[in-house]
């Protein structure tokens, strides 16, 4: 816990209470209210926890006003530009950038755990072919605890380490298998000679009838998507993982809970919503109509993929993602894809419009990632599963940090009760 440097004074019914204030290494000071109920007999009320710090953490810091995202102190744009996903995984998991030997060892451990138990293939067959890939992932990831009993004891540091590596390694395999199952194609096993992103692309798009060679531009773009979504502080799915973990649940169950939360359209479905908006616009000539609607405060239409709830200035991930989007579209072309034509023209017109510049409504990471995934050939139903693959390292890092925290307590939010007060039961014949 950070050092207490001053106190906040709170007066309730004429009595003054002193609450410790903690100063973090970055961000606003935090008032410690843990003893407020015991001392003053009151709770605080904060729907959505938008003003409440539920934990202390050393992993990720976001300054929305500055447009800043740091992983262990390193800016996300530097990591996405100079590093790669598994190196960022190491950083998030262990706290420091790896040496060459450490990175080689880490990559080897991940690579050697990418296969899943062969009997798990039968789980997929229990789902309908039209099942959403996220529904399959929730079930299969939760079922990992039924197959890997040697990494479910959260009190054992070694088992926590093994579970972490297994989840990072197996999540791309599970997501690719969910995709293959829904399109009726045979599963492709992972290949140890490929890097993390290339292996995922091959498992998604290769077929036994012909050779599949991963294009390095697409692989780099996929790696950046993974990197830019690796962790995002105490968001809804991460908080879900932490809350589930606080009960002592095994790590596979906790990550399955995170996947279920991520499935919500207000969280992990943002890039899918963006692409659906582009498809609704249809053709570039209709863009001025939709821009006018976005400016009309009485019109419910909003430009998806512009602006961000957390970042009040610009999304620091968007610049790197735009570079990848431009590279992918140059490689694959947009001439025969009306959705991508709309995306490029919408980006151009919105960036040239003073209305969006004044309100700082710039294209965000979801706008560009949706464009890239569409160009690669992924259906929108796979956008959130890919997000889940990316975010697994964030969930696991936060989970490991929480389990090792000596202050760990089971999560138990309070409530502002507005229901009926005490009343007597009325026999059914008298109602």
Secondary structure, 3 states (H helix, E strand, C coil): CCCEEEEEEEEECCEEEEEEEECCCCCCCEECCCCHHHHHCCCCCCHHHCCCCCCCCCCEEEECCCCEEEECCEEHHHHHHHCCHHHHHHHHHHCCCCCHHHHHHHHHHHHCCCCCCHHHHHHHHCCCCCCCHHHHHHHHHHHHHHCCHHHCCCCCHHHHHHHHHHHHHHHHHHHHHHHHHHHCCCCCCCCCCCCHHHHHHHHHHCECCECCCCCHHHHHHHHHHHHHCCCCCCCHHHHHHHHHHCCCCCHHHHHHHHHHHHCCCCCCCHHHHHHHHHHHHCCHHHHHHHHHHHHCCCCCCCCCCECCCCCCCCCCCHHHHHHHHHHHHHHHCCCCCHHHHHHHHHHHHHHHCHHHHHCCCCECHHHHHHHHHHHHCCCHHHHHHHHHHHHHHHHHHHHHHHHCCCCCCCCCCCCCCCCCCCCCCCCHHHC
